[in-house]
Amino acid sequence: QVQLAEAGGGLVQAGDSLRLFCVASGRGFSGYAVAWFRQAPGEEREFVGRISWSGRTIYPKSVEGRFTISRDNAKNTVYLQMSSLKPEDTAVYYCGASLTNYGDSPKDYEYWGQGTQVTVSS
């Protein structure tokens, strides 16, 4: 079992970059797949990318080329590097983790952080 905490959100301008952190506590984090999702007010939680235990990454077309996920297992941390940010990227960003699943749905992940707000002004 792991506990997750996101950090790094804030208010930025369109075109800026921002790096989010998903820090885990608990044992065996290196074996977990981790995904990032975002949720805007009134919207469903949206998949923005995932990284396997081995470091393989997958992104949806909406963020491909702008967002990059990486992990440092020695620091129990997964990063979401976001560049060329747009106002439509404004949302609360969450990381989720799973030992057994590696999918694009929030239902695939058992462990979640509390989220971090990202606001992109035009």
N, C-alpha and C positions, 0 to 999 in steps of 0.2 A: 504494500500500500504506500502511496505517495501523497503528499500535500503539495499543491501548486500555488504559486503567487506570481502574478504578472506585475510588471513595472515598466516605466519608461514613457508612458503616455503624456500627452500635453497638447498645447495649442500651437499650431504651426501654420505657415502660409502655403498656399498652393505652389507646388514645385519643390518644396523643401523635402528633406529626408528625416527619418526618425527611426530609432532602433528600440524595439520592445524586447523585454526579457521575460522569460518564464523560468522561475527558479523553483526547483523541487527539493523537498526534504523527504527523507525516507530512504530505504535501501533499494538497490537494484535499478536505479533510474536508467542506467544505460540500456536496459532491456526493453524499455517502453517506447512505443511509437507516440509521437506528439503531433498534434495538429493545432493550427490557429484558426479561429473563427471570429467573426465580428457580428455585432447586432446593433442596428440603428433603431431608434424609437419606432414602434409600430411594425417593425419588420421581423422576419424570422432570422434565426442565427445562420449566417452565411459562411461557408467554407472558404478559407483564403490560402490554405496550403498545409502540407504535412511532411514530416520527416520520419523515416523508419529508424529502428534501432541501429541499422548499419549506415545511416546517413543518406539514404535515397530520398529525394524530394519530389513532390508533385504539387502543381499549382493549377488553379483554374485560369481560364483565359483572361478573366477580368483583372488579374494582377500579374500574370506571367510577364517577366521582363522587368517588372518594377519592384516586386517583393522577393526576398531571398530568406530562406530558413536555414539555419545552421545549428549545430549543437556542440557543446563542450561538456562531455560526460564527467570530466575531472572536476568541473564546477557545478555539476547538476543543473545546467542551464541550457535552454533552447532560446535562440534569438530569432526575431523577425525584423529583418532590415527592410525598411520601406523607403522607396525613393520616388521622385516625381509625383508627390502626393496630390490628390485632387479633392475638392470639397466632398465628392461622393464617397470618399474613403472615411468620412467622419462616422464613428461608431464606437461602441465599447468593444474592445478586443479581448478575447478569451483564449487561453490555451487549455487543451484537454489531453489526457494521456491514457493509454491502454497497453496492457501486456499482451492481449490476445487479438485485438482488432487493428486494422490499418485502413480506415475508410474515409469517406468524404462527408459522412453524416454525423451530427452531434451524438446520435444514438450509439455510435461506435466507441465512444470514450466514456470511461467510468469516473475519471477524476478530473476536476475542474478547479481553476483559480477563480478569484472574485472579479476579475476583469480590470482593464485599465482604459480610460477614456482617451480617444484620439479625436481631436477637432482640427479640421483643415479649413482655414478661411480663404475666401477667394480674393 
